[in-house]
Amino acid sequence: MESLWLGETACHDPSRAGGKAASLSRLSARHHVPPGFCIPASVHARWMQQEIRPEFPPADLLTGLADAYRVLSERCDEAEPAVAVRSSATDEDGATASFAGQYETILNVRGAEAIAVAMLECWAAARSARVAHYRRLQGMPGAGALLPILVQQLICADVSAVVFSANPVTGNRGEIIVNSSWGLGDSIVGGHVTPDSFVIRRSDYALMERAIARKRRMTVPNDGPRADGTHQVDVPTCLQHVPSLDDAQVLEVARLATMLEAEVGAPVDVECAAAGRTLYLLQCRPITTLVREGGERA
């Protein structure tokens, strides 16, 4: 099995690596993107061509996954690193349709066999009625595109944030919106928590609004070296009303969003994670809800 590694030229191609992986691959030279590899579109195409699709990958694919996971383990300096297995469809994270929340991400997976099972779950989810309905709303055929799979080191985030380089509700390009909460980002994107919210003025990075929510729950990896998956836990009482990002961190993620907008060439929706003193970039895609002058989507 061919593996496409983040940061390598072959992984920059969305027709091979999918929109999510290609975007992160191009940005990894300048930003802290967790290491990872992509199972390319050609593998999914081969799978889809089989009249009877087995419930477990063939031996050659499993061997390729094991080889790639071994290299990733060396890069992470960990015997069996936890990874996120993420859909990266060839039509995902585009300029007109983001597919936000439509495809599958499976967190805290360890070992080649578990990655293979997660990959099949991602492929199965891509054929769901929900995805087909979203595609039709976007004027696309109901049948899905090819689905590369991104296997990426899981960052055990102290804080996760979703950042918009323009206000996605009002369309105001002079505002940067930051939503953040404790733990893994699934708490925010999955709607499990009301996050802290910050509004930053783009012209001088002044913090215009700050709304600190009571953050009751957070997503954390399951415990133990062989444990897979995640679960929700109560946020310690002493942290529920504490800002999940201090002012310096809010400024850091706001500047990251504007840098990414300049690199992408359009307003962006960014997911990032802070672990220790490092801010990691997990996803960057255009904000497809914004409309340019004349009615064209940004």
Steps between C-alpha positions, in 0.01 A plus 500: 500500500630843406502752786499877445676685782400846621754752378602302191407626152287197415274576796434856378271364226131494610412250226731250673498604868160671525429859595575482873833318473618701199434829680685389814785359293556833323484692829720265705824665385404822683276387784491238777300225326508161678683237292296254300448307180215470254348184354442630147187515286624212286463261795137601552438471125634143501280418798189643334561299181465170684159345452518352849678724745650302790462637850874504550774627267704248299841395625696733272310804623540400864873447442526847344316652795733323744806628314372859494396485867848378591656802325251731675595342834865588431406858411295532818772327706235276651458122469126508427379859462134591519370636171197671353356322195340772290299502179658716230262482203612627162215754506544600867618839634453665161418859415128435455422203727684424824313180602550617859372233738387268219785252482646293782794551737595229748728603784754319718567196281808280556649230280470410131201269540304762696587760234368264232170459685470877544573549129211269408272693738593824323428347160165364618399835651573672168214302344247620757171670412622811685800542271291432189247764611776756560645432157164553331455829689834610354386409149724192488413143402373295793774240454808592701850584384805287570606506864869504590568447870734716709674323789650763728659516843235582760580814696379467859384858514483702817279743307340481156382792289300568187598830339341698216707766325174682421167502683312204345162626625509868403758475225707776664856466367628732772434250778675178599288254701659254745309222678694288750455242773692248707608164360465361150321699233213252467332677793469815286433361153266234641299757695565336838597825668435872477851630432665823601462759226728788404465771235824663383525812285706407200660840441693512828417166671315674780281267704153650451278240669559216745227257610621237748256209511451245773676204340350198673632218280809421294616221269808301602672185367409175670756398762771236469767413243264261314180702538342641186238769451395796710243586762341801664595598855404781733725803489647555847287756684799730544538527119137523388489881514869560419585625147632206300734742315678794658531828308841410357368169369194667348734734315714206386208309347361820343834569332515139384161539331605815315826338387309202370251723320789670322646164401169349386378817330154502664346528848556176689349276765782360713518226761798500733615348827727629773711242682753641740650807332443379143206598280422229242309550176246221449286629212472800270221546247325791328192650664252405229210696654659839428394674182713737295366810341282406205364189675794266436601284795839571654 
